[in-house]
Amino acid sequence: MDLFIGGSELTGKTLVSGLCLLSQHIQVQDKMANEITTLVGSRSVTLSDKQSLPYVEATVLEIMRLSRVVTVGLPHA
């Protein structure tokens, strides 16, 4: 159970970091939205679209690199 909770906490912190970064870079949001709209249109994005969205994928990877949200506990006895 601890691993599951820890994993969801990391995911949540990464999402929050990503939203904060994107809120500071409107031009990146616009470029991502244009790429998605051009490829996908009004349908939902699927996993098979991933390889056709290089800018979106690169942005997600950059968010993950920049956020590096790692909780490190102090050693204790």
C-alpha positions, -999 to +999 in steps of 0.1 A: +000+000+000+029+024+007+043+020-028+008+028-043+004+059-022+039+070-029+034+065-066+003+086-067+019+113-046+047+116-071+023+117-100+003+144-084+033+165-076+046+161-112+012+172-126+011+203-103+047+211-114+037+207-150+007+229-147+028+256-130+054+255-157+029+256-185+011+285-168+044+305-171+049+296-208+017+304-227+035+300-260+042+263-252+005+257-243-005+272-276+019+251-296+008+220-278-029+228-284-023+235-321-004+202-325-032+183-308-060+201-327-043+196-360-038+159-356-068+149-334-095+174-341-125+170-319-120+133-310-102+122-278-065+117-279-054+080-277-021+063-269-016+055-306-015+093-312+016+096-291+042+091-319+024+117-340+026+144-313+064+150-310+061+185-295+036+173-269+057+143-260+089+164-258+071+189-235+059+162-212+094+147-210+108+182-203+082+188-175+093+155-160+129+164-162+124+199-147+100+189-119+122+161-105+098+158-076+115+134-052+107+132-016+138+122+003+134+112+039+160+116+065+176+084+078+164+073+112+170+044+135 
